[in-house]
Amino acid sequence: MIVDALGNAQSVLNVGAGAGYYKPSDRRVAAVEPSPAMISQRNTGAGPAVQGVAEALPFGDSAFDVALATFTLHHWTEISLGLREMCQVANDQVVLLFEPKESHKFWLVEYFPECMSLPTEIGAPSVDYVGEHLNVRTVTPVPVPIDCVDGFAGAYWGRPEAYLDPAVRAGISSLALLSPADAERGAARLREDLESGAWDARFGHLRELPELDLGYRLVVAG
């Protein structure tokens, strides 16, 4: 869906690129990422990366066809400034984000409610907020398949046992940022409900669905 949203663009700036997993392989891609640890995890085929922040992109006007941002806006310090910078360096913008009012309905929040107090969650931008700063053309729901191979927060909506694994939680920012006590308390609650059958009594029907809309949205603007 991201590749389709990029259209015919030949040059892409991946803003807040992390380790470079969300990047098209069929065109030129450069990355901006603030964390040297994440940059060090990029594989050799991930393309060039510059250490920097969305709020001060180190490129000239219209240097790229498209500026891409996936699962990153809620980590930015000044989201509106970062969005303006994306408009400055590229004529079009593609943003993958979670819609807070939808994603907060996810059953996982009941077990880890402390997530809702994290700055990254409190300040997470909505699609409407993005529309105040970008010329939005389309907004497309991105349902998550039951066998999703990525490890973002909603990936295991139908496989709840995965959230008991500390390694899985460490790869999800909203869970990794919790205190060890809060994280273990939530995992203990979930473990108890899985063992007693309480989780399946309430949510077991999810295990039979092929995909689920958790509020992830793909925004195309320009």
N, C-alpha and C positions, 0 to 999 in steps of 0.2 A: 504493500500500500504506500509506503514511503517512496519507493522508486517510482511508482506511477504518479505520485504527487509532484515529483521533481520534473516531470514532463521531459522536455527536450534540453533541459539545462546541461551544459557541458562542464561547468565549474561550480563547485559547491563548497561553502564554508560551513563546517560542522562546529557549532558553537556549544561549548560545554561538552566536548566529545567523549570524555571519560577515556576508557581504554580502546575506543574506536569500533565497538561492535555494531553500532547503528550507522553504517555508512554504505553507500552504494559502491559497487565494485566496477561499474561500467562507465565511470567518468572521473574527471580529476577532482580530488577532494583534499582540502587542507583543513586542519583542525586547530581550534583554540581551546585550551584546557588549563585551568588554574593549578591543578594538583600535579606536582612532579611525580608522585607515586603512581597516579593513573597514567601519566605519559610513559612511565617506565614499563607499564604492563602492555603497551601497544605492541602488536606483532609487527614483523618486518614489512608486511604488505599493507599496513594500515594507512600509509601515506604520511606526509610531513605534518608535524604538530608544533605549534607555538605556545609557550606558556603565557597565558594572559587571561583576562576576564571579559565577560560579555559587555560590561559597561564601558570598556575602552578597547575596542577591537583594533588591532594594529595593522589595518589595511585601509587603502584609499577608497574614495567614492566609487560605487558600482564595480568593485574589483572582482565580484563573482556574479554568476547568474542567479544563484539561490543561496540564501542563508538558512541552514537547517539547525533545529534545536529539538532534541528528543529527551524527554524525562529530565529536564534540567532547569526549567524556569523557576521552580520553587526553591532552588538552591542559590539563586542570584541575590545579591545584596540590594540592588535597585533595578527591579524588573522593568519598569517603564524606560529607564535609560538603556538597558540592554536591548529592548525591542527597537528603540530608535536607532541604536547602532546597527542592528540587523538591517533596517531599512536603508541605512547609509551605505553599507558595503555591498548590498545586493538589491536588485529590482524586485525580486520575489522572496517570500519567506514561507517555510514549511515548519510547523511546530507540532510536536506530539506531546500532549500533556494529559493530566487527569483533571476532570471536572470535579471540584471539591464536593459540591452538594450531592453528587452521585456516588463518588468513590467512598464517601464517609458512611454510606449505607452498607458497605461490605461487612459481612459477618465477622471478619477478622478484628474489626475495631472493638467488638464486644469483649474480646479476650485481651487486647492490648490498648485499652482506652487512653493510656498515657501518651500514645502517639499524637493524639489530637492537640496536645499541649506543646508539641515541638514547634519551634519557629518556622521550620520548613513546611509544616502543615497549616499552621495558623495563617501564614502569608502566601499560601499557594494561590496562584491566579486562576480565575475562571475564564471560560471562553469569552464571556462578555467583557472582562477586563482586557484581554488580548485585543478584542475588537475595538477598544478605545484607542489603541496605539498602532494597530496595523489595519490595512485595508483588506479585511477578510473577504474572501470570495466563496469559500466552501468550508463546512465543518462536517467531518465524517466520523461516525462512531467506529471504534476499533475493538471489536469483540475479542476476548481472549479464549483460545481453544483449550479444551480440557487437558490436552497433552503438551501444553506450551513448554518449550525447551529452555526458555529464558528464565531468569530468577528474580524478576521484579516483584513488587509487593503483591499484585493480584495473580501471579502466575499459577498458584496452587489452590485456586478457589474451590476446585473439586477434589483435591488431594490434600486434605487438611493435615495429615500426618507429617507432611514435609516441613511444616512450620515448627515442629518439635525439634528439628535438627539445628543446633547452634550455627553450623556452617551455612545453612540456608538463610537464617536470620541475619547473619553477618553480611550477606550480600544484598540485603534490603535496607535502604538508608533509614526508613522510618522505624525499623526495628533495631538496627545497629546503633542508632543514636540514643536508644533507651538506656537507663541505668541497668546494670546487671541484675539488680533486684527486681525491677519492673519487668524486664524481659523474662526472667525465670518464673515470676509469678504468673504472667500471662501464659507461658508455655505449660505451667502446671495446671492452670484452669482448663486449657484446651485438652491436655492429656487426660485429665479426669473425665471430661465430657465424652471424649472418644472411647475411653475404656468402659464407661457406664452406658453408652449408647445414646446419651442425651444429644450429642451433636447430630448424629444421624437422624434422630427423631425430628429435629427441627430442619436440618439442612441436607439430609441424605439424598433428597431428590436431585440435588445438584450433581451428584456423581454420575447421573444418567444423561446429562446435557452435553452436547458436542462443543458448545461455546457459550460464553456469558458476557453481557455488556456490563462492565464494572465502572464505566464512566470515562474510559480513555477516549480521547478525541484527537483527530488529525485535522489541523487547521492549515489551510492554504491561503496565502495572502499576497498582495502585491498590486 
